[in-house]
Amino acid sequence: MHVVAVASNGDEAVRLARELGPDVTLVDIDLGKESGFDVVRRLTGETELAPATVILVSTHAEEDYADRISASPVAGFLPKTRLSVPAIRTVLGLTA
């Protein structure tokens, strides 16, 4: 896996996704003034970006957002403490 970009806000994330077409996008649930859930909706809702594979990440426990995570169009969730290439591959259903 290769990191192709890092965005500091939702607008930048959408712009970079359009320009670079990443296979997977990691989105932090807590983006300060923005909600990661809103950014996910933008990334997965725009026709030129769909189908986008998005994984939510957070320092918060999955249980804190379980309902919102399950209702969102994401491949899954990873706590930042477990964030790694093998963990990403597992969420994507690939062999580690």
N, C-alpha and C positions, 0 to 999 in steps of 0.2 A: 504494500500500500504506500501511496505517496500523498503527502499533504500538498495540495495545489494552491491553497489560499486560506487566509484567515480574515474573517470579517469582524468589524467592531460594532455593527448595528444591522438591523433588519434590511434596510435599503441596500446597504453594501452587500449583504449576503445574497439577496435576490439578483443584484447586478452581476456579482461574480459567478453565481450559478448559471446565469444566462450566457456569460462570456466563456466560461470554462467547461460547463457541462459535466460536473463531477459525477462519478458513479454513486457515491454516498456522501451525504451531508450530515455532519454532527451539529446539533443545535442545542445550546444550553437553555434549560427551562427558565432560568432567572437571568434576564438581560438588563437588569437595572430598570430603566423606564419602560422597556418593552417586554412583552411576554414572549417567551420562546414558542408558546403554542400559536400565537398570532403569526410569527415568522414561519412556522411549519405550514400553516394554512396558506400563506402566500406562496411558499415554495412548491407545495403540492397542488395548488389551485390554478396556477398559471399554465395555460395550455402548452406554451413553448418549453416549459420546464418539466412537464409531466411525461412519463411517470418518474417522479423523483423518489429516491430511496433516502429516507431521513431517519436518523436515530437521535432520540433525545438523550441528553446527558445532564447530570446535576450533582451538586454536593449534597442535596437533600435526598432523603430516602424515597424509594419508589412508592412506598405506601402513602407518602404525603400527597402524591398526585395520581394515584392509581386510576381513579375514575376518568380524569382528564387524559391520561396517557392512553387508556384503552379506547377512548372515544376519538382520539386523534389519528390521522392517517400516517402513522409512523411504523417502521419495521420493528421498533422496540425501544427499550430504555436501558441505559448503562449508568450506574453511579460512577462518578469520576474516580473513585478509589479503585475501580475495576477496569478502567478504560485502557485498552490495549488492542493490538492488532488481533490476537486470538479471540478476544471477547467480541470485537466487531464482527469477525468472521462467523462466530457462533450465532450472533443475532441475525446475521444474513442467511443462516442456514448452510454455511460453507464449512468444510472441515478445517479445524484449527491447525 
